[in-house]
């Protein structure tokens, strides 16, 4: 398994992961492609994808507001 930084090019794959994760709530604005792109630009070094067999199997979005840190979203497929 490889852990790498998340990019906006991963959006469709991570969205599929999120909607297949039981209990995962999504927001139409913040979790849209435009919302995630904005978040990744603000937090380029704190969002990651876990990749196995060329497929994203896990994701974590984390960031900060200059003072506090947050882990906002995650999901994973069984590998």
Phi and psi restraints in degrees (range 20) as a CNS / XPLOR table:
assign (resid 1 and name C) (resid 2 and name N)
       (resid 2 and name CA) (resid 2 and name C) 1.0 -112.7 20.0 2
assign (resid 2 and name N) (resid 2 and name CA)
       (resid 2 and name C) (resid 3 and name N) 1.0 139.8 20.0 2
assign (resid 2 and name C) (resid 3 and name N)
       (resid 3 and name CA) (resid 3 and name C) 1.0 -110.3 20.0 2
assign (resid 3 and name N) (resid 3 and name CA)
       (resid 3 and name C) (resid 4 and name N) 1.0 126.3 20.0 2
assign (resid 3 and name C) (resid 4 and name N)
       (resid 4 and name CA) (resid 4 and name C) 1.0 -141.7 20.0 2
assign (resid 4 and name N) (resid 4 and name CA)
       (resid 4 and name C) (resid 5 and name N) 1.0 165.7 20.0 2
assign (resid 4 and name C) (resid 5 and name N)
       (resid 5 and name CA) (resid 5 and name C) 1.0 -67.0 20.0 2
assign (resid 5 and name N) (resid 5 and name CA)
       (resid 5 and name C) (resid 6 and name N) 1.0 142.9 20.0 2
assign (resid 5 and name C) (resid 6 and name N)
       (resid 6 and name CA) (resid 6 and name C) 1.0 -78.7 20.0 2
assign (resid 6 and name N) (resid 6 and name CA)
       (resid 6 and name C) (resid 7 and name N) 1.0 142.4 20.0 2
assign (resid 6 and name C) (resid 7 and name N)
       (resid 7 and name CA) (resid 7 and name C) 1.0 -127.2 20.0 2
assign (resid 7 and name N) (resid 7 and name CA)
       (resid 7 and name C) (resid 8 and name N) 1.0 163.7 20.0 2
assign (resid 7 and name C) (resid 8 and name N)
       (resid 8 and name CA) (resid 8 and name C) 1.0 -63.5 20.0 2
assign (resid 8 and name N) (resid 8 and name CA)
       (resid 8 and name C) (resid 9 and name N) 1.0 -23.1 20.0 2
assign (resid 8 and name C) (resid 9 and name N)
       (resid 9 and name CA) (resid 9 and name C) 1.0 -64.5 20.0 2
assign (resid 9 and name N) (resid 9 and name CA)
       (resid 9 and name C) (resid 10 and name N) 1.0 -16.3 20.0 2
assign (resid 9 and name C) (resid 10 and name N)
       (resid 10 and name CA) (resid 10 and name C) 1.0 -86.9 20.0 2
assign (resid 10 and name N) (resid 10 and name CA)
       (resid 10 and name C) (resid 11 and name N) 1.0 -3.1 20.0 2
assign (resid 10 and name C) (resid 11 and name N)
       (resid 11 and name CA) (resid 11 and name C) 1.0 -53.8 20.0 2
assign (resid 11 and name N) (resid 11 and name CA)
       (resid 11 and name C) (resid 12 and name N) 1.0 -51.4 20.0 2
assign (resid 11 and name C) (resid 12 and name N)
       (resid 12 and name CA) (resid 12 and name C) 1.0 -59.5 20.0 2
assign (resid 12 and name N) (resid 12 and name CA)
       (resid 12 and name C) (resid 13 and name N) 1.0 -40.8 20.0 2
assign (resid 12 and name C) (resid 13 and name N)
       (resid 13 and name CA) (resid 13 and name C) 1.0 -69.3 20.0 2
assign (resid 13 and name N) (resid 13 and name CA)
       (resid 13 and name C) (resid 14 and name N) 1.0 -40.5 20.0 2
assign (resid 13 and name C) (resid 14 and name N)
       (resid 14 and name CA) (resid 14 and name C) 1.0 -72.7 20.0 2
assign (resid 14 and name N) (resid 14 and name CA)
       (resid 14 and name C) (resid 15 and name N) 1.0 -33.0 20.0 2
assign (resid 14 and name C) (resid 15 and name N)
       (resid 15 and name CA) (resid 15 and name C) 1.0 -62.4 20.0 2
assign (resid 15 and name N) (resid 15 and name CA)
       (resid 15 and name C) (resid 16 and name N) 1.0 -43.0 20.0 2
assign (resid 15 and name C) (resid 16 and name N)
       (resid 16 and name CA) (resid 16 and name C) 1.0 -60.1 20.0 2
assign (resid 16 and name N) (resid 16 and name CA)
       (resid 16 and name C) (resid 17 and name N) 1.0 -40.6 20.0 2
assign (resid 16 and name C) (resid 17 and name N)
       (resid 17 and name CA) (resid 17 and name C) 1.0 -63.0 20.0 2
assign (resid 17 and name N) (resid 17 and name CA)
       (resid 17 and name C) (resid 18 and name N) 1.0 -46.4 20.0 2
assign (resid 17 and name C) (resid 18 and name N)
       (resid 18 and name CA) (resid 18 and name C) 1.0 -60.9 20.0 2
assign (resid 18 and name N) (resid 18 and name CA)
       (resid 18 and name C) (resid 19 and name N) 1.0 -45.6 20.0 2
assign (resid 18 and name C) (resid 19 and name N)
       (resid 19 and name CA) (resid 19 and name C) 1.0 -71.3 20.0 2
assign (resid 19 and name N) (resid 19 and name CA)
       (resid 19 and name C) (resid 20 and name N) 1.0 -16.7 20.0 2
assign (resid 19 and name C) (resid 20 and name N)
       (resid 20 and name CA) (resid 20 and name C) 1.0 -94.2 20.0 2
assign (resid 20 and name N) (resid 20 and name CA)
       (resid 20 and name C) (resid 21 and name N) 1.0 0.6 20.0 2
assign (resid 20 and name C) (resid 21 and name N)
       (resid 21 and name CA) (resid 21 and name C) 1.0 -94.0 20.0 2
assign (resid 21 and name N) (resid 21 and name CA)
       (resid 21 and name C) (resid 22 and name N) 1.0 114.1 20.0 2
assign (resid 21 and name C) (resid 22 and name N)
       (resid 22 and name CA) (resid 22 and name C) 1.0 -56.6 20.0 2
assign (resid 22 and name N) (resid 22 and name CA)
       (resid 22 and name C) (resid 23 and name N) 1.0 135.3 20.0 2
assign (resid 22 and name C) (resid 23 and name N)
       (resid 23 and name CA) (resid 23 and name C) 1.0 82.5 20.0 2
assign (resid 23 and name N) (resid 23 and name CA)
       (resid 23 and name C) (resid 24 and name N) 1.0 -1.8 20.0 2
assign (resid 23 and name C) (resid 24 and name N)
       (resid 24 and name CA) (resid 24 and name C) 1.0 -79.1 20.0 2
assign (resid 24 and name N) (resid 24 and name CA)
       (resid 24 and name C) (resid 25 and name N) 1.0 120.5 20.0 2
assign (resid 24 and name C) (resid 25 and name N)
       (resid 25 and name CA) (resid 25 and name C) 1.0 -98.7 20.0 2
assign (resid 25 and name N) (resid 25 and name CA)
       (resid 25 and name C) (resid 26 and name N) 1.0 134.3 20.0 2
assign (resid 25 and name C) (resid 26 and name N)
       (resid 26 and name CA) (resid 26 and name C) 1.0 -117.0 20.0 2
assign (resid 26 and name N) (resid 26 and name CA)
       (resid 26 and name C) (resid 27 and name N) 1.0 146.5 20.0 2
assign (resid 26 and name C) (resid 27 and name N)
       (resid 27 and name CA) (resid 27 and name C) 1.0 -105.8 20.0 2
assign (resid 27 and name N) (resid 27 and name CA)
       (resid 27 and name C) (resid 28 and name N) 1.0 131.8 20.0 2
assign (resid 27 and name C) (resid 28 and name N)
       (resid 28 and name CA) (resid 28 and name C) 1.0 -60.7 20.0 2
assign (resid 28 and name N) (resid 28 and name CA)
       (resid 28 and name C) (resid 29 and name N) 1.0 -29.2 20.0 2
assign (resid 28 and name C) (resid 29 and name N)
       (resid 29 and name CA) (resid 29 and name C) 1.0 -92.8 20.0 2
assign (resid 29 and name N) (resid 29 and name CA)
       (resid 29 and name C) (resid 30 and name N) 1.0 -59.1 20.0 2
assign (resid 29 and name C) (resid 30 and name N)
       (resid 30 and name CA) (resid 30 and name C) 1.0 -66.2 20.0 2
assign (resid 30 and name N) (resid 30 and name CA)
       (resid 30 and name C) (resid 31 and name N) 1.0 -32.5 20.0 2
assign (resid 30 and name C) (resid 31 and name N)
       (resid 31 and name CA) (resid 31 and name C) 1.0 -97.5 20.0 2
assign (resid 31 and name N) (resid 31 and name CA)
       (resid 31 and name C) (resid 32 and name N) 1.0 7.3 20.0 2
assign (resid 31 and name C) (resid 32 and name N)
       (resid 32 and name CA) (resid 32 and name C) 1.0 -71.8 20.0 2
assign (resid 32 and name N) (resid 32 and name CA)
       (resid 32 and name C) (resid 33 and name N) 1.0 167.5 20.0 2
assign (resid 32 and name C) (resid 33 and name N)
       (resid 33 and name CA) (resid 33 and name C) 1.0 -60.1 20.0 2
assign (resid 33 and name N) (resid 33 and name CA)
       (resid 33 and name C) (resid 34 and name N) 1.0 -41.8 20.0 2
assign (resid 33 and name C) (resid 34 and name N)
       (resid 34 and name CA) (resid 34 and name C) 1.0 -64.8 20.0 2
assign (resid 34 and name N) (resid 34 and name CA)
       (resid 34 and name C) (resid 35 and name N) 1.0 -40.3 20.0 2
assign (resid 34 and name C) (resid 35 and name N)
       (resid 35 and name CA) (resid 35 and name C) 1.0 -65.3 20.0 2
assign (resid 35 and name N) (resid 35 and name CA)
       (resid 35 and name C) (resid 36 and name N) 1.0 -42.8 20.0 2
assign (resid 35 and name C) (resid 36 and name N)
       (resid 36 and name CA) (resid 36 and name C) 1.0 -69.0 20.0 2
assign (resid 36 and name N) (resid 36 and name CA)
       (resid 36 and name C) (resid 37 and name N) 1.0 -37.4 20.0 2
assign (resid 36 and name C) (resid 37 and name N)
       (resid 37 and name CA) (resid 37 and name C) 1.0 -61.2 20.0 2
assign (resid 37 and name N) (resid 37 and name CA)
       (resid 37 and name C) (resid 38 and name N) 1.0 -44.0 20.0 2
assign (resid 37 and name C) (resid 38 and name N)
       (resid 38 and name CA) (resid 38 and name C) 1.0 -61.5 20.0 2
assign (resid 38 and name N) (resid 38 and name CA)
       (resid 38 and name C) (resid 39 and name N) 1.0 -43.5 20.0 2
assign (resid 38 and name C) (resid 39 and name N)
       (resid 39 and name CA) (resid 39 and name C) 1.0 -63.4 20.0 2
assign (resid 39 and name N) (resid 39 and name CA)
       (resid 39 and name C) (resid 40 and name N) 1.0 -43.2 20.0 2
assign (resid 39 and name C) (resid 40 and name N)
       (resid 40 and name CA) (resid 40 and name C) 1.0 -66.6 20.0 2
assign (resid 40 and name N) (resid 40 and name CA)
       (resid 40 and name C) (resid 41 and name N) 1.0 -33.6 20.0 2
assign (resid 40 and name C) (resid 41 and name N)
       (resid 41 and name CA) (resid 41 and name C) 1.0 -67.0 20.0 2
assign (resid 41 and name N) (resid 41 and name CA)
       (resid 41 and name C) (resid 42 and name N) 1.0 -35.7 20.0 2
assign (resid 41 and name C) (resid 42 and name N)
       (resid 42 and name CA) (resid 42 and name C) 1.0 -78.0 20.0 2
assign (resid 42 and name N) (resid 42 and name CA)
       (resid 42 and name C) (resid 43 and name N) 1.0 -27.7 20.0 2
assign (resid 42 and name C) (resid 43 and name N)
       (resid 43 and name CA) (resid 43 and name C) 1.0 -131.5 20.0 2
assign (resid 43 and name N) (resid 43 and name CA)
       (resid 43 and name C) (resid 44 and name N) 1.0 63.8 20.0 2
assign (resid 43 and name C) (resid 44 and name N)
       (resid 44 and name CA) (resid 44 and name C) 1.0 -71.7 20.0 2
assign (resid 44 and name N) (resid 44 and name CA)
       (resid 44 and name C) (resid 45 and name N) 1.0 -17.9 20.0 2
assign (resid 44 and name C) (resid 45 and name N)
       (resid 45 and name CA) (resid 45 and name C) 1.0 -111.3 20.0 2
assign (resid 45 and name N) (resid 45 and name CA)
       (resid 45 and name C) (resid 46 and name N) 1.0 12.1 20.0 2
assign (resid 45 and name C) (resid 46 and name N)
       (resid 46 and name CA) (resid 46 and name C) 1.0 -127.9 20.0 2
assign (resid 46 and name N) (resid 46 and name CA)
       (resid 46 and name C) (resid 47 and name N) 1.0 12.8 20.0 2
assign (resid 46 and name C) (resid 47 and name N)
       (resid 47 and name CA) (resid 47 and name C) 1.0 -121.9 20.0 2
assign (resid 47 and name N) (resid 47 and name CA)
       (resid 47 and name C) (resid 48 and name N) 1.0 131.1 20.0 2
assign (resid 47 and name C) (resid 48 and name N)
       (resid 48 and name CA) (resid 48 and name C) 1.0 -134.9 20.0 2
assign (resid 48 and name N) (resid 48 and name CA)
       (resid 48 and name C) (resid 49 and name N) 1.0 154.2 20.0 2
assign (resid 48 and name C) (resid 49 and name N)
       (resid 49 and name CA) (resid 49 and name C) 1.0 -121.1 20.0 2
assign (resid 49 and name N) (resid 49 and name CA)
       (resid 49 and name C) (resid 50 and name N) 1.0 140.0 20.0 2
assign (resid 49 and name C) (resid 50 and name N)
       (resid 50 and name CA) (resid 50 and name C) 1.0 -99.6 20.0 2
assign (resid 50 and name N) (resid 50 and name CA)
       (resid 50 and name C) (resid 51 and name N) 1.0 127.2 20.0 2
assign (resid 50 and name C) (resid 51 and name N)
       (resid 51 and name CA) (resid 51 and name C) 1.0 -122.2 20.0 2
assign (resid 51 and name N) (resid 51 and name CA)
       (resid 51 and name C) (resid 52 and name N) 1.0 129.3 20.0 2
assign (resid 51 and name C) (resid 52 and name N)
       (resid 52 and name CA) (resid 52 and name C) 1.0 -133.9 20.0 2
assign (resid 52 and name N) (resid 52 and name CA)
       (resid 52 and name C) (resid 53 and name N) 1.0 131.5 20.0 2
assign (resid 52 and name C) (resid 53 and name N)
       (resid 53 and name CA) (resid 53 and name C) 1.0 52.7 20.0 2
assign (resid 53 and name N) (resid 53 and name CA)
       (resid 53 and name C) (resid 54 and name N) 1.0 43.9 20.0 2
assign (resid 53 and name C) (resid 54 and name N)
       (resid 54 and name CA) (resid 54 and name C) 1.0 64.0 20.0 2
assign (resid 54 and name N) (resid 54 and name CA)
       (resid 54 and name C) (resid 55 and name N) 1.0 20.0 20.0 2
assign (resid 54 and name C) (resid 55 and name N)
       (resid 55 and name CA) (resid 55 and name C) 1.0 -127.2 20.0 2
assign (resid 55 and name N) (resid 55 and name CA)
       (resid 55 and name C) (resid 56 and name N) 1.0 136.3 20.0 2
assign (resid 55 and name C) (resid 56 and name N)
       (resid 56 and name CA) (resid 56 and name C) 1.0 -71.9 20.0 2
assign (resid 56 and name N) (resid 56 and name CA)
       (resid 56 and name C) (resid 57 and name N) 1.0 121.3 20.0 2
assign (resid 56 and name C) (resid 57 and name N)
       (resid 57 and name CA) (resid 57 and name C) 1.0 -113.8 20.0 2
assign (resid 57 and name N) (resid 57 and name CA)
       (resid 57 and name C) (resid 58 and name N) 1.0 -5.6 20.0 2
assign (resid 57 and name C) (resid 58 and name N)
       (resid 58 and name CA) (resid 58 and name C) 1.0 -160.6 20.0 2
assign (resid 58 and name N) (resid 58 and name CA)
       (resid 58 and name C) (resid 59 and name N) 1.0 153.2 20.0 2
assign (resid 58 and name C) (resid 59 and name N)
       (resid 59 and name CA) (resid 59 and name C) 1.0 -149.8 20.0 2
assign (resid 59 and name N) (resid 59 and name CA)
       (resid 59 and name C) (resid 60 and name N) 1.0 145.4 20.0 2
assign (resid 59 and name C) (resid 60 and name N)
       (resid 60 and name CA) (resid 60 and name C) 1.0 -139.2 20.0 2
assign (resid 60 and name N) (resid 60 and name CA)
       (resid 60 and name C) (resid 61 and name N) 1.0 130.4 20.0 2
assign (resid 60 and name C) (resid 61 and name N)
       (resid 61 and name CA) (resid 61 and name C) 1.0 -109.7 20.0 2
assign (resid 61 and name N) (resid 61 and name CA)
       (resid 61 and name C) (resid 62 and name N) 1.0 122.1 20.0 2
assign (resid 61 and name C) (resid 62 and name N)
       (resid 62 and name CA) (resid 62 and name C) 1.0 -139.5 20.0 2
assign (resid 62 and name N) (resid 62 and name CA)
       (resid 62 and name C) (resid 63 and name N) 1.0 154.4 20.0 2
assign (resid 62 and name C) (resid 63 and name N)
       (resid 63 and name CA) (resid 63 and name C) 1.0 -166.6 20.0 2
assign (resid 63 and name N) (resid 63 and name CA)
       (resid 63 and name C) (resid 64 and name N) 1.0 -169.0 20.0 2
assign (resid 63 and name C) (resid 64 and name N)
       (resid 64 and name CA) (resid 64 and name C) 1.0 -147.8 20.0 2
assign (resid 64 and name N) (resid 64 and name CA)
       (resid 64 and name C) (resid 65 and name N) 1.0 163.5 20.0 2
assign (resid 64 and name C) (resid 65 and name N)
       (resid 65 and name CA) (resid 65 and name C) 1.0 -109.5 20.0 2
assign (resid 65 and name N) (resid 65 and name CA)
       (resid 65 and name C) (resid 66 and name N) 1.0 18.5 20.0 2
assign (resid 65 and name C) (resid 66 and name N)
       (resid 66 and name CA) (resid 66 and name C) 1.0 98.5 20.0 2
assign (resid 66 and name N) (resid 66 and name CA)
       (resid 66 and name C) (resid 67 and name N) 1.0 -19.1 20.0 2
assign (resid 66 and name C) (resid 67 and name N)
       (resid 67 and name CA) (resid 67 and name C) 1.0 -133.0 20.0 2
assign (resid 67 and name N) (resid 67 and name CA)
       (resid 67 and name C) (resid 68 and name N) 1.0 -40.9 20.0 2
assign (resid 67 and name C) (resid 68 and name N)
       (resid 68 and name CA) (resid 68 and name C) 1.0 -116.6 20.0 2
assign (resid 68 and name N) (resid 68 and name CA)
       (resid 68 and name C) (resid 69 and name N) 1.0 148.5 20.0 2
assign (resid 68 and name C) (resid 69 and name N)
       (resid 69 and name CA) (resid 69 and name C) 1.0 -106.1 20.0 2
assign (resid 69 and name N) (resid 69 and name CA)
       (resid 69 and name C) (resid 70 and name N) 1.0 150.7 20.0 2
assign (resid 69 and name C) (resid 70 and name N)
       (resid 70 and name CA) (resid 70 and name C) 1.0 -138.4 20.0 2
assign (resid 70 and name N) (resid 70 and name CA)
       (resid 70 and name C) (resid 71 and name N) 1.0 144.0 20.0 2
assign (resid 70 and name C) (resid 71 and name N)
       (resid 71 and name CA) (resid 71 and name C) 1.0 -106.7 20.0 2
assign (resid 71 and name N) (resid 71 and name CA)
       (resid 71 and name C) (resid 72 and name N) 1.0 117.5 20.0 2
assign (resid 71 and name C) (resid 72 and name N)
       (resid 72 and name CA) (resid 72 and name C) 1.0 -100.7 20.0 2
assign (resid 72 and name N) (resid 72 and name CA)
       (resid 72 and name C) (resid 73 and name N) 1.0 -43.8 20.0 2
assign (resid 72 and name C) (resid 73 and name N)
       (resid 73 and name CA) (resid 73 and name C) 1.0 -143.2 20.0 2
assign (resid 73 and name N) (resid 73 and name CA)
       (resid 73 and name C) (resid 74 and name N) 1.0 146.5 20.0 2
assign (resid 73 and name C) (resid 74 and name N)
       (resid 74 and name CA) (resid 74 and name C) 1.0 -155.1 20.0 2
assign (resid 74 and name N) (resid 74 and name CA)
       (resid 74 and name C) (resid 75 and name N) 1.0 167.6 20.0 2
assign (resid 74 and name C) (resid 75 and name N)
       (resid 75 and name CA) (resid 75 and name C) 1.0 -175.7 20.0 2
assign (resid 75 and name N) (resid 75 and name CA)
       (resid 75 and name C) (resid 76 and name N) 1.0 158.3 20.0 2
assign (resid 75 and name C) (resid 76 and name N)
       (resid 76 and name CA) (resid 76 and name C) 1.0 -155.4 20.0 2
assign (resid 76 and name N) (resid 76 and name CA)
       (resid 76 and name C) (resid 77 and name N) 1.0 149.1 20.0 2
assign (resid 76 and name C) (resid 77 and name N)
       (resid 77 and name CA) (resid 77 and name C) 1.0 -94.5 20.0 2
assign (resid 77 and name N) (resid 77 and name CA)
       (resid 77 and name C) (resid 78 and name N) 1.0 152.3 20.0 2
assign (resid 77 and name C) (resid 78 and name N)
       (resid 78 and name CA) (resid 78 and name C) 1.0 -70.3 20.0 2
assign (resid 78 and name N) (resid 78 and name CA)
       (resid 78 and name C) (resid 79 and name N) 1.0 130.9 20.0 2
